[in-house]
Amino acid sequence: MGTCGLVLRAVVHSASVQDRAGAKPVLTGIRELFPQVGLVRVDGGYVNVVDAGLVGRAAAHERLEIAAVPRNADVKGFRALPRRRVVERTLSWLGRCRRLARGYERKTAHAEAMIKVATIRPMTARLAGETIEPRGPIETEAARRLADDLKNE
């Protein structure tokens, strides 16, 4: 996902695939498609001392830097992490699509195609200069925080 919240690449696989293993096909060849991508932010599940293969492979083969955004262990409950709101907002937009709300698709290629179709709405709204109005308190708060972050940058 780009910094604007648009999906750059989507790969669907079975639930038995670990996150670190599932990230490899997503990152493979991403620099050829999007040369401006140099930093990939991930949560702590993607990098650890047991399996550092993803970080090393991304640096060596894809020329990407992977930066983990660690969760604060002292905080109880949910706390929004830096730049994480962009991801959560985009997933919320995709969640509006009824077809993505459940696992209706039998083939992974069909599921990937439906994700691409669902991303058309925010992309065309941006091209047309329209804003997507948030629905509900969670999307409203995420939009407010994103606007604050953009002002501070």
C-alpha positions in Angstrom: 0.0 0.0 0.0 1.4 3.4 -0.9 1.6 6.3 1.5 -1.7 7.7 0.0 -3.5 4.4 0.9 -3.8 3.0 -2.6 -3.1 -0.7 -3.0 0.0 -1.2 -5.0 -0.1 -5.0 -5.1 -2.4 -7.7 -3.6 -1.5 -11.3 -3.3 -4.1 -13.8 -1.9 -3.0 -17.1 -0.6 -4.4 -19.8 1.8 -4.7 -19.1 5.5 -2.0 -21.7 6.3 0.7 -19.4 4.8 2.6 -17.4 7.5 2.8 -13.6 7.1 6.5 -13.6 6.5 6.3 -16.2 3.7 3.2 -14.4 2.2 5.1 -11.1 2.1 7.8 -12.5 -0.3 5.5 -12.7 -3.4 4.2 -9.2 -2.6 7.6 -7.7 -2.5 9.1 -9.6 -5.5 9.5 -7.2 -8.4 7.9 -4.3 -6.6 10.8 -1.9 -7.5 10.4 -2.6 -11.2 6.7 -1.7 -11.0 7.1 1.2 -8.6 10.7 2.5 -8.7 9.9 5.2 -6.1 9.2 2.6 -3.4 12.3 2.2 -1.1 10.9 1.8 2.4 8.3 -0.8 3.5 6.8 -0.4 7.0 5.6 -3.7 8.6 4.4 -4.7 12.0 6.5 -6.9 14.3 5.1 -10.1 12.9 7.2 -9.8 9.8 10.6 -9.3 11.4 12.1 -11.3 14.2 15.4 -12.8 15.3 14.2 -16.4 14.4 13.5 -15.7 10.8 15.3 -12.6 9.4 15.0 -13.9 5.9 12.4 -11.4 4.8 14.6 -8.4 5.7 17.7 -9.8 4.2 16.0 -10.9 1.0 14.2 -7.6 0.6 17.5 -5.7 0.9 19.6 -8.0 -1.3 17.1 -8.9 -4.1 14.6 -6.1 -4.1 16.7 -3.1 -2.8 14.0 -2.4 -0.2 14.4 -1.3 3.4 12.0 -3.0 5.8 11.3 -1.0 8.9 9.3 -2.6 11.7 6.8 -0.4 13.5 6.9 -1.9 17.0 3.9 -2.0 19.2 4.4 -0.4 22.6 4.2 -3.2 25.2 3.3 -0.8 28.0 0.0 0.3 26.4 -3.1 -1.7 27.1 -5.7 -2.1 24.4 -5.7 -0.6 21.0 -3.3 2.2 20.1 -2.9 3.6 16.6 0.7 3.3 15.4 2.4 5.8 13.2 1.2 5.6 9.5 -0.9 2.6 10.5 -4.0 4.7 10.1 -3.5 4.8 6.3 -3.5 1.0 6.2 -6.6 0.8 8.5 -8.5 3.4 6.5 -7.8 1.6 3.2 -8.8 -1.7 4.6 -12.0 0.0 5.9 -12.7 1.3 2.4 -12.2 -2.2 1.0 -14.4 -3.7 3.7 -17.3 -1.6 2.3 -17.3 -3.9 -0.7 -19.8 -6.7 0.1 -17.9 -9.2 -2.0 -14.8 -8.8 0.2 -16.7 -9.1 3.4 -16.7 -12.9 3.3 -14.6 -15.5 1.6 -16.9 -16.0 -1.4 -14.2 -16.7 -4.0 -13.0 -20.3 -4.5 -9.8 -19.3 -6.4 -7.2 -16.9 -5.2 -7.0 -15.3 -8.6 -10.7 -14.4 -8.4 -10.1 -12.9 -4.9 -7.2 -10.8 -6.1 -9.4 -9.6 -9.0 -12.1 -8.5 -6.6 -9.6 -6.6 -4.5 -8.5 -4.8 -7.7 -12.1 -4.0 -8.6 -12.7 -2.7 -5.0 -9.7 -0.3 -5.3 -11.3 1.4 -8.4 -13.6 3.5 -6.2 -11.0 5.4 -4.2 -8.7 5.8 -7.2 -11.4 7.2 -9.5 -12.6 9.5 -6.7 -9.1 10.9 -6.4 -8.7 11.3 -10.1 -12.0 13.2 -10.2 -11.0 15.4 -7.3 -13.7 14.1 -5.1 -13.4 13.2 -1.5 -14.7 10.0 0.0 -16.8 10.9 3.0 -16.1 8.7 6.0 -18.9 6.6 7.3 -19.2 5.9 11.0 -17.1 7.0 13.9 -14.1 4.9 13.2 -13.6 6.2 9.7 -14.3 9.7 10.8 -11.6 9.5 13.5 -9.2 7.9 11.1 -9.8 10.7 8.6 -9.3 13.3 11.2 -6.0 11.8 12.4 -4.7 11.4 8.9 -5.5 15.1 8.2 -3.6 16.0 11.4 -0.6 13.8 10.3 -0.5 15.4 6.9 -0.5 18.9 8.4 2.4 18.0 10.7 4.6 16.5 7.9 
